[in-house]
Amino acid sequence: MKVLHVGNVANNGYLNAKFQRREGIEADAVCDETHILSLPEWEDADLHGPLEPYPDPAELALEGSWRRPPWIVEPSDPAARRRFPGHLWLQGLARSYAEPVVRPSIARRVRADYASLQPILGPLHPLDLSRGLLALQRFSLLWPGPAHRFAGYDVVEAYATHPILAYLADSGVPFVAFEHGTLRELPFEDNWRGRLLALAYRTAAKVVITNADVIGSARRLGLENTIFIPHPVDETKYTPGRSPFRAELGLADGERLLVSPSSQTWHLKGNDALLRGFAEHLRDGGRATLVLTDWGPDVERSRALARELGIEERLRWLAPLPKLRLIEAYRAADLVLDQFVLGTFGAIAPEAMACGSPVVMAFDPGIHEWCFPELPPVVAAREPGEIAAALTRLLADDEERERLGAASRRWVEEQHGWQLVTDRHRAVYDEALGSGQ
């Protein structure tokens, strides 16, 4: 079986392809995102030092022995996307004028497919299809002929907003849409991207849901083609073990270490609630160091709140940690603190749990019962007082943290492991090809 993974936000496409190749699936990956957090090097290369947010992957490769595997599909002209900002948009626009792509057959198909969504999302606007096809043109400038490229595979799995490209390419190959938070709000945006993404979800052979809370959005769109598969996390790499992280921070013996890898995005991560809860814990006599990520739209708000609360000296601000470095942080942490808003988790919680670290986060059991036969042993907290109470209780109880760490590792192995993720994807592909029925 030949599978092409298209798109690589948070390295989900790369990881799924990597896992599937372990099981004999001929999986390739188009990793077209340019931010460092979505480059394969972020997951598997031993990166050090200050890192640019949009680096040249060829330069990253010079830092260590890790090299991209041959099954990563490289662009036809790797330098093209770096010539100047927006050049691909302009080139795609020029091509759309020189080579009109809105054929009547495409327009008729899109209008017919969209009809059932119109009562939910409103009418398809005249320029929506043109904007979507322009995005396809831009993509094809780096990966020429997407319809032809997709046709070389049995199944295409498209990530984030890339299902729009898979739908419009009309390659004749079944496509699977992988949502990683992108089903929560994006399909309801009043723009071309929202309407075409909803249409791509509706017409996909399957929509892979990785965030339990988006099931409400799926029902709102009337999707009947969904399946839950956890985020890809490699528990053979994320493991308990020794770590130099505490010593590198210069922590005194016996000082507690809290690690919060989340971006500073208050409306999604609840960093403000975490800072207030941590301050309350310190006022109650706690002594700990909290590592925060110096990245996200609300960094300055978080820094200002820390000054207001008088806790700056108990914080360590670090740049986002490449995954091999983040594993060291997970292993060293007494507790890992995820998000305190959504009630569900992405990759941080299972990565930390695989390393044997207890996790404190906002967690709503009710939205997970439909997808996990056994709920994860995370410690639920959302409000500052709840966070403070969890920190005070757990940091004073070594045995409980050890128990939670062991239970967390076991849960990932049984409910979230790479083999489970790969087996479910294979079943999805079989069904899309008709052999699973």
C-alpha positions as CSV (number, residue, x, y, z in Angstrom):
1,M,0.0,0.0,0.0
2,K,1.3,3.4,-1.0
3,V,0.2,6.4,1.1
4,L,1.1,10.1,0.7
5,H,0.9,12.3,3.8
6,V,0.4,16.0,2.8
7,G,1.1,18.7,5.4
8,N,3.1,18.6,8.6
9,V,1.8,20.9,11.3
10,A,3.4,19.7,14.6
11,N,5.1,16.9,12.6
12,N,2.0,14.8,12.6
13,G,2.4,13.8,8.9
14,Y,6.0,13.0,9.3
15,L,5.4,10.9,12.4
16,N,2.5,9.0,10.9
17,A,4.6,8.2,7.8
18,K,7.5,7.1,10.0
19,F,5.3,4.8,12.1
20,Q,3.6,3.3,9.0
21,R,7.0,2.5,7.4
22,R,7.8,0.4,10.5
23,E,4.8,-1.7,9.6
24,G,5.6,-2.1,5.9
25,I,3.3,0.6,4.5
26,E,5.0,2.5,1.7
27,A,4.4,6.0,3.2
28,D,5.8,9.2,2.0
29,A,5.4,12.7,3.5
30,V,5.2,16.2,1.9
31,C,6.5,18.4,4.8
32,D,5.7,21.8,3.3
33,E,5.4,23.9,6.5
34,T,8.3,26.3,7.1
35,H,8.1,27.0,10.8
36,I,10.7,25.2,12.8
37,L,8.1,23.5,15.1
38,S,6.7,21.7,12.0
39,L,10.0,20.5,10.5
40,P,11.1,16.9,10.9
41,E,14.4,18.2,12.3
42,W,12.4,19.5,15.3
43,E,11.3,16.0,16.2
44,D,14.4,13.9,15.6
45,A,17.5,16.0,15.1
46,D,19.8,16.9,18.0
47,L,19.4,20.7,17.8
48,H,21.2,23.2,20.0
49,G,21.6,26.9,20.5
50,P,19.4,29.8,19.3
51,L,17.2,28.7,16.4
52,E,15.5,30.8,13.8
53,P,11.7,30.4,13.6
54,Y,12.0,29.8,9.8
55,P,15.3,28.2,9.2
56,D,16.8,26.5,6.1
57,P,16.4,22.8,6.7
58,A,19.7,22.3,4.8
59,E,21.5,24.4,7.5
60,L,19.8,22.5,10.3
61,A,21.2,19.3,8.9
62,L,24.7,20.6,9.4
63,E,24.3,20.6,13.2
64,G,24.4,16.8,13.8
65,S,24.3,13.4,12.3
66,W,20.5,13.2,11.7
67,R,19.4,13.4,8.0
68,R,16.0,13.5,6.5
69,P,14.9,10.0,5.3
70,P,14.4,9.5,1.6
71,W,10.7,9.1,1.9
72,I,10.2,12.8,2.7
73,V,9.2,14.3,-0.6
74,E,11.3,17.4,-1.2
75,P,10.1,20.4,-3.2
76,S,11.2,20.6,-6.9
77,D,12.9,23.9,-6.1
78,P,13.8,24.1,-2.3
79,A,15.0,27.7,-2.6
80,A,11.8,28.9,-4.3
81,R,9.9,29.5,-1.1
82,R,12.7,31.6,0.4
83,R,13.3,34.1,-2.5
84,F,11.0,36.8,-1.0
85,P,7.8,36.8,1.1
86,G,4.7,36.3,-1.0
87,H,6.4,35.3,-4.2
88,L,4.6,32.0,-4.4
89,W,1.3,33.9,-4.0
90,L,2.2,36.2,-6.8
91,Q,3.5,33.4,-9.0
92,G,0.3,31.4,-8.4
93,L,-1.8,34.5,-9.2
94,A,0.1,35.0,-12.4
95,R,-0.4,31.3,-13.4
96,S,-4.1,31.5,-12.6
97,Y,-4.4,34.3,-15.2
98,A,-2.2,32.5,-17.7
99,E,-3.7,29.1,-17.2
100,P,-7.4,29.4,-16.1
101,V,-8.3,26.5,-13.9
102,V,-11.9,27.1,-13.0
103,R,-13.3,24.7,-15.4
104,P,-17.1,24.4,-15.6
105,S,-16.9,20.7,-14.5
106,I,-15.0,21.7,-11.3
107,A,-17.5,24.5,-10.5
108,R,-20.5,22.2,-11.0
109,R,-18.9,19.5,-8.8
110,V,-18.1,21.9,-6.0
111,R,-21.6,23.5,-6.1
112,A,-23.3,20.1,-6.0
113,D,-21.1,18.8,-3.2
114,Y,-21.6,22.0,-1.2
115,A,-25.4,22.1,-1.5
116,S,-26.0,20.2,1.8
117,L,-23.7,22.5,3.7
118,Q,-25.4,25.7,2.5
119,P,-28.1,25.6,5.3
120,I,-25.3,25.3,7.9
121,L,-22.7,27.7,6.5
122,G,-24.5,29.9,4.1
123,P,-23.9,30.1,0.3
124,L,-20.7,29.4,-1.4
125,H,-19.3,32.8,-2.5
126,P,-18.4,33.4,-6.2
127,L,-14.6,33.8,-5.4
128,D,-14.4,30.9,-2.9
129,L,-13.5,28.4,-5.6
130,S,-11.0,30.7,-7.2
131,R,-9.2,31.3,-3.9
132,G,-9.0,27.6,-3.3
133,L,-7.7,26.9,-6.7
134,L,-5.1,29.7,-6.3
135,A,-3.9,27.9,-3.1
136,L,-3.6,24.7,-5.2
137,Q,-1.6,26.6,-7.8
138,R,0.8,27.9,-5.2
139,F,1.2,24.3,-3.8
140,S,1.9,23.0,-7.2
141,L,4.7,25.5,-7.8
142,L,6.8,23.6,-5.2
143,W,5.2,20.1,-5.8
144,P,4.3,20.2,-9.4
145,G,1.1,18.5,-10.7
146,P,-0.6,17.6,-7.4
147,A,-3.3,15.6,-9.3
148,H,-0.6,13.6,-11.0
149,R,1.5,13.3,-7.8
150,F,-1.5,12.1,-5.8
151,A,-2.4,9.6,-8.5
152,G,0.8,7.7,-7.8
153,Y,-0.6,6.6,-4.4
154,D,-3.4,4.4,-3.2
155,V,-4.5,6.9,-0.5
156,V,-3.7,10.5,0.3
157,E,-3.9,11.7,3.9
158,A,-4.1,15.5,4.2
159,Y,-3.5,17.5,7.3
160,A,-4.7,20.9,8.7
161,T,-6.2,22.8,5.8
162,H,-4.6,20.7,3.1
163,P,-7.7,18.6,2.6
164,I,-8.9,21.5,0.5
165,L,-6.0,20.8,-1.9
166,A,-6.7,17.1,-1.9
167,Y,-10.4,17.8,-2.7
168,L,-9.7,20.3,-5.5
169,A,-7.0,18.3,-7.1
170,D,-9.7,15.7,-8.0
171,S,-7.0,13.1,-8.6
172,G,-9.3,10.1,-8.4
173,V,-7.4,8.9,-5.3
174,P,-9.4,8.6,-2.0
175,F,-8.2,11.1,0.6
176,V,-8.4,11.1,4.4
177,A,-8.6,14.3,6.3
178,F,-6.6,14.6,9.5
179,E,-7.8,17.2,12.0
180,H,-5.6,18.4,14.8
181,G,-7.7,21.2,16.2
182,T,-8.6,22.4,12.7
183,L,-12.2,21.1,13.0
184,R,-12.9,23.1,16.1
185,E,-13.4,26.5,14.6
186,L,-11.9,26.8,11.1
187,P,-14.8,25.2,9.1
188,F,-17.1,27.9,10.5
189,E,-15.1,30.9,9.4
190,D,-17.0,33.2,7.1
191,N,-14.4,32.9,4.3
192,W,-13.3,30.7,1.4
193,R,-11.0,28.7,3.7
194,G,-13.8,27.8,6.1
195,R,-16.3,26.8,3.5
196,L,-13.9,24.8,1.4
197,L,-12.4,23.1,4.5
198,A,-15.9,22.1,5.6
199,L,-16.6,20.8,2.1
200,A,-13.3,18.8,2.1
201,Y,-14.2,17.2,5.5
202,R,-17.7,16.3,4.2
203,T,-16.3,14.6,1.0
204,A,-13.2,12.9,2.6
205,A,-13.2,9.1,2.7
206,K,-12.6,9.5,6.4
207,V,-12.0,12.4,8.9
208,V,-9.4,11.4,11.5
209,I,-10.3,13.2,14.8
210,T,-7.4,13.7,17.2
211,N,-9.0,16.2,19.6
212,A,-11.9,14.7,21.5
213,D,-13.7,18.0,22.0
214,V,-14.2,18.6,18.3
215,I,-16.9,15.9,18.0
216,G,-19.5,18.7,18.6
217,S,-18.2,20.5,15.5
218,A,-18.3,17.3,13.5
219,R,-21.9,16.8,14.4
220,R,-22.7,20.4,13.6
221,L,-21.3,19.9,10.1
222,G,-23.3,16.6,9.8
223,L,-20.1,14.5,9.3
224,E,-20.8,10.8,9.3
225,N,-17.3,9.8,8.2
226,T,-15.3,10.4,11.4
227,I,-13.0,8.1,13.4
228,F,-10.9,8.9,16.5
229,I,-7.2,8.2,16.4
230,P,-4.8,9.7,19.0
231,H,-2.0,12.1,18.1
232,P,1.1,10.2,16.9
233,V,3.5,9.9,19.9
234,D,6.4,7.5,19.8
235,E,6.5,6.0,23.3
236,T,9.7,4.1,22.3
237,K,11.5,7.4,22.2
238,Y,9.5,9.3,24.9
239,T,10.5,7.1,27.8
240,P,11.4,7.6,31.5
241,G,15.2,8.0,32.1
242,R,17.9,10.1,33.6
243,S,18.2,13.7,32.6
244,P,20.8,16.5,32.9
245,F,18.1,19.2,32.7
246,R,17.9,20.0,36.4
247,A,21.6,20.3,36.8
248,E,21.7,22.6,33.7
249,L,19.2,24.9,35.3
250,G,21.3,25.0,38.4
251,L,18.5,23.9,40.7
252,A,19.3,23.2,44.4
253,D,18.9,19.7,45.8
254,G,15.3,19.1,46.7
255,E,13.9,22.0,44.8
256,R,10.7,21.1,42.8
257,L,10.7,21.5,39.1
258,L,7.5,22.3,37.1
259,V,7.6,22.3,33.3
260,S,5.0,24.0,31.1
261,P,5.8,23.6,27.4
262,S,2.7,25.3,26.1
263,S,2.9,28.5,24.1
264,Q,1.8,31.7,25.8
265,T,-1.7,31.8,24.3
266,W,-4.0,32.7,27.1
267,H,-7.4,32.0,25.4
268,L,-6.3,28.5,24.5
269,K,-3.7,27.5,27.1
270,G,-4.8,29.5,30.2
271,N,-1.3,30.6,31.0
272,D,-2.7,33.4,33.2
273,A,-4.5,30.8,35.4
274,L,-1.3,28.8,35.7
275,L,0.7,31.9,36.8
276,R,-2.0,32.9,39.4
277,G,-2.2,29.3,40.7
278,F,1.6,29.0,40.9
279,A,1.7,32.3,42.8
280,E,-0.9,31.1,45.2
281,H,1.1,27.9,45.8
282,L,4.2,29.9,46.6
283,R,2.3,32.2,49.0
284,D,1.2,29.0,50.8
285,G,4.9,28.1,51.4
286,G,5.7,26.1,48.3
287,R,9.1,26.2,46.8
288,A,9.4,25.4,43.2
289,T,10.8,26.6,39.8
290,L,8.5,26.9,36.9
291,V,9.9,26.6,33.4
292,L,7.8,28.5,30.8
293,T,8.1,28.8,27.0
294,D,9.1,32.2,25.7
295,W,6.9,31.9,22.6
296,G,3.4,32.9,21.6
297,P,1.2,36.0,21.2
298,D,0.9,36.6,25.0
299,V,4.5,36.4,26.1
300,E,4.5,40.0,27.2
301,R,1.2,39.7,29.0
302,S,2.5,36.7,30.9
303,R,5.7,38.5,31.8
304,A,3.7,41.5,33.0
305,L,1.4,39.3,35.1
306,A,4.5,37.5,36.7
307,R,5.9,40.9,37.7
308,E,2.5,41.9,39.1
309,L,2.3,38.7,41.1
310,G,5.9,39.1,42.3
311,I,7.0,35.6,41.1
312,E,9.6,36.5,38.4
313,E,12.5,34.9,40.4
314,R,10.7,31.6,40.5
315,L,10.4,31.4,36.7
316,R,12.8,30.3,34.0
317,W,11.9,31.4,30.5
318,L,13.2,29.1,27.7
319,A,12.9,29.2,24.0
320,P,10.7,26.3,22.6
321,L,12.6,23.1,23.2
322,P,13.4,20.7,20.3
323,K,11.8,17.4,21.1
324,L,15.0,15.5,22.1
325,R,15.6,18.4,24.5
326,L,12.0,18.4,25.6
327,I,12.2,14.7,26.5
328,E,15.0,15.7,29.0
329,A,12.7,18.3,30.5
330,Y,9.8,15.9,30.8
331,R,12.1,13.3,32.5
332,A,13.4,15.9,35.0
333,A,10.1,17.5,35.9
334,D,8.3,16.7,39.1
335,L,5.1,17.8,37.3
336,V,4.3,18.8,33.7
337,L,1.6,21.5,33.3
338,D,-0.4,21.4,30.1
339,Q,-3.3,23.8,29.2
340,F,-6.0,25.1,31.5
341,V,-8.9,26.0,29.1
342,L,-10.0,23.4,26.6
343,G,-10.5,20.3,28.8
344,T,-8.6,18.1,26.3
345,F,-5.0,17.5,25.2
346,G,-2.8,17.5,22.1
347,A,0.7,16.1,22.1
348,I,2.2,17.6,25.3
349,A,0.2,15.4,27.8
350,P,0.9,12.0,26.2
351,E,4.5,12.9,25.5
352,A,5.0,13.8,29.1
353,M,3.1,10.8,30.4
354,A,5.1,8.5,28.2
355,C,8.2,9.8,30.0
356,G,6.6,8.9,33.3
357,S,5.8,12.5,34.3
358,P,2.5,13.3,36.1
359,V,0.4,15.9,34.2
360,V,-1.8,18.6,35.6
361,M,-4.2,20.2,33.1
362,A,-7.8,21.2,32.4
363,F,-9.5,17.9,31.7
364,D,-13.2,17.1,31.0
365,P,-13.9,13.4,31.4
366,G,-17.2,13.7,29.6
367,I,-15.8,14.7,26.3
368,H,-13.3,11.8,26.3
369,E,-15.6,8.9,27.2
370,W,-16.6,8.4,23.5
371,C,-13.1,7.8,22.4
372,F,-11.0,6.3,25.2
373,P,-12.2,3.1,27.0
374,E,-9.9,4.1,29.9
375,L,-9.4,7.7,30.8
376,P,-5.9,9.1,31.2
377,P,-4.6,9.5,34.8
378,V,-4.1,13.2,34.5
379,V,-4.8,15.5,37.4
380,A,-7.7,17.9,36.5
381,A,-7.4,21.6,37.4
382,R,-8.7,24.7,35.7
383,E,-9.0,27.6,38.0
384,P,-6.1,29.2,39.9
385,G,-7.2,27.8,43.2
386,E,-7.5,24.3,41.8
387,I,-4.1,24.6,40.2
388,A,-2.5,25.8,43.5
389,A,-4.2,22.9,45.4
390,A,-2.9,20.3,42.9
391,L,0.6,21.7,43.1
392,T,0.6,21.8,46.9
393,R,-0.8,18.3,47.2
394,L,1.3,16.5,44.6
395,L,4.7,18.2,45.3
396,A,4.4,17.1,48.9
397,D,3.7,13.5,48.1
398,D,6.5,11.7,46.4
399,E,4.7,8.3,46.4
400,E,1.6,9.7,44.7
401,R,3.7,11.4,41.9
402,E,5.6,8.1,41.4
403,R,2.3,6.2,41.2
404,L,0.8,8.7,38.7
405,G,4.0,8.6,36.6
406,A,3.9,4.8,36.3
407,A,0.1,4.8,35.6
408,S,0.6,7.5,33.0
409,R,3.3,5.5,31.2
410,R,1.1,2.4,31.2
411,W,-1.9,4.4,29.8
412,V,0.1,5.7,26.9
413,E,1.4,2.3,26.0
414,E,-2.1,0.8,26.1
415,Q,-4.3,3.7,24.8
416,H,-2.1,6.0,22.8
417,G,0.9,4.0,21.5
418,W,2.4,4.3,18.0
419,Q,1.2,0.7,17.2
420,L,-2.4,1.5,18.0
421,V,-2.2,4.7,16.0
422,T,-0.7,2.9,13.0
423,D,-3.2,0.0,13.1
424,R,-6.2,2.4,13.1
425,H,-4.8,4.3,10.2
426,R,-4.3,1.0,8.2
427,A,-7.9,0.1,8.9
428,V,-9.0,3.6,7.7
429,Y,-7.0,3.1,4.5
430,D,-8.4,-0.4,3.9
431,E,-11.9,0.9,4.3
432,A,-11.2,3.8,1.9
433,L,-10.0,1.3,-0.6
434,G,-13.0,-1.0,-0.1
435,S,-11.1,-3.9,1.4
436,G,-12.3,-3.2,5.0
437,Q,-15.9,-3.8,4.2
